[in-house]
């Protein structure tokens, strides 16, 4: 019984420290994709450990049908709780982008690095900002910016406060042409590989996932 309880406590701890495990993977030099998968792998192992201990203590003398039913219930129950607390969202592992080329007066709008184009009061934008802050702490040499589509200083100050000085925040330039290149809602993300290039990589929020971070870090040799 003690082993079953310890296995259940292990699963609970892994679920609780899910995001910390991801951060540990990143600081250890693992890719974003593997770091994102790592806590789910450990949680699945913990569920299997619970099944093993229950099987050994209570199911050895039972019929095959009972053993399978109990194992399936524990598997789906434990895994279901893990995914309910830390769900996988659409786009978490995506890397769906398009290439954009800007010319003329718009060519220098975006600086080298990753830029998030955000709306005031956009919850997905603030969530992405938190993600960018975590990455900035691990890779401080990666340039990242936020451009807010609004002339309201109060709106931009909220982003500056939330960025905690880790991400540069400015207003999006007044340009009808630039706003037309934004597709797929907000936040929208742009990556420029170097300052002199006019080529940009553009993601919608659902198209930017852990594989996109891996792509950027590879381009930056980080």
N, C-alpha and C positions, 0 to 999 in steps of 0.2 A: 504493500500500500504506500509506503514511504517513497518508493521509486516512481510510482504513478504521480504522486503529489509533486515530487521534484520535477518531473517531466512537464507537468502542467504549469508549474511556476516558471520553468525555463521558457515555455511558449509565451506566457504572459509578459515576461521580461523582454523577450525579443520583440513582441508587438509594441510594447511601451517605448523601447529604445530604437524603433524602426528607423527614424530619421538620423539618429546618432550613428547607426551602423553605416548608413549611406555616406555620411560625412567622414567616418573613419576610413571607408574604402577609398574615397577621393583623396584624403590626406596621405594615404598609403601608396598613392600612385596608380591605383586601379582606374580603368576607364569609367566614364559616366554610366555607360550601359551596364557593365558588370556590377558597379557599385549600386545601381538601382535594383538589380536582380538579387544581389547578395542577401538582404534581409528576408526576402521571400524564400530563398533556398534554405536558410537557417530555420525559418518558421516551419517549413515543410518537414525538415529533418526532425524538429521537436515533436510535430504531430505523429510522425512515424515512430518516434521513441515512445510516445504515449501508447500507441497501438501495440508495440512490442511488449511493453510492461503489462498492459491489460491482458494481452493474449497469454503471456507466460504465467500470470497469477490466477486468472479466472477462466480462461477459455480452453485450456489444454484438454480437458476431458469432455468438451461439448462437441456437438455435431458440426460438420463442415459448414452447413447453412448458417448456423448461429454465429460461428466464427467470422464468416464473411460479412454477415449483416452488421455485427458490432464493429468490425474493422471499417466498413464503409461509412457507418454513422459517425465514428470518431474522425475519420479522414475528412469527410465533408463538413462536419461540425466545426472541427478545429481550423481547417483551412478557410471556412466561411467567416469565422470570427476574425481571422487575421486579415482577410481581404475587406471585410466590412469596416474595420478600424483604419486600415491603410489601403484604400482602393487604388486600383490602376485606372487612370483616366485616359480618355482618348487623346492621343498625341504624346503620351509619356515616353514612348520609344520611337517617335516619328522622326523623319528627316525628309520632309517634303518641301522642296524649295523651288524657286524660279530665279533666273538670272536677269538682272536689270542693268541697263547702261544709261547713265545720265550724261548730258552734254551741255555746253554753254554755261549760263549762269547757275545752273543747278548742279554742275559737276562736282563742286566742292561742298555741297550741303552736308554730306556725311563724312565724318572723320574716320581714320583708321581704327578698326575695332568693331564692337557690337553696339548697335544703337536700338533701343526700344522706343517705338512711337506709341504714345499712350494718350488716353482720354482722361479728363478729370473725373474722379470718383469711380473709376473702373476697377472692380474687385479683382478681375483677372490680371489687370496691369500691375496692381500692387502685389499680387501673389508672385508674378514673374519678377518684380523688383526684389522681393525677398530671396528668390532663387539666384538672381544676379549678385546680390550682396554676399551670399554664401560662397559663390564661385570667386568673387573678388577677394575674399579673405584667404582663399587657398591659392589663387593665382593673381596676385596684386599687379603683375605686369601686363595683364590683359586689359586693354582700354575698353571701357563700357560707358555708355551714355543713355540718358532718357530725354526725349523730346516730347513735350506736352502740347497737344493741339488745343490751345485755349489762350486767350489774351488776359485771362483773369490771374492776377498775381497770387491770389489766395490759393488757387488750384495748384500752381507750380510750387508754392511754399509747402504744401502738404507732401508733395513728392520729394522735395529737398529734405524735409524733416524725416521722412520715412527712409531716405537713402543713407542717413547717418554719416554723410560725408564720403561714403565709399563709391558712389556713382554720381557723375556730373549730370545735373539736371538743367535744361534750358527750354525755351519756347520753340515750338516747331515753326520754321520760317513760313511767312505768308506766301503761299504759292499754290495756285489751283492745279498746276501741272503735277507737283509733287504729291498732292493729296489724291490725285487720280491713280497713282501707281500703287496705292495701298489697297490690298485685296484681302478678303477673308476676315474682316473685323479687327478688333483690337484685343490685346496688344499686337502690333506688327513689328517684326524684327528685321534689321538690315545689318549685314556684315560686309565690311570693306577690308580687303586683305592688306592693302598698303595705302598710304596717303595720296599717292599720285595716280592711282588707278580710278577709272570711271566705272568699273564693273562692280556690281553689288550682288550679294546673295540675299534673297528676301524670303522670309517665312511668315505664315500666319501663325496664330497662337497654337492651333491644333496641329500644325505641321512641324513645330519646333519641339523636339524631345531630347532625350539623353544622347541619341546618335548625332544630333546637331551640335551639342557641346563638344563631343568627341571630334567632329569635323573641324570646328573652330580651333580647338587646342592643337590639333595636328597641323593646321595651317600656320599657327603661331609658334610651332615648335616648342610647345609647353608640355 
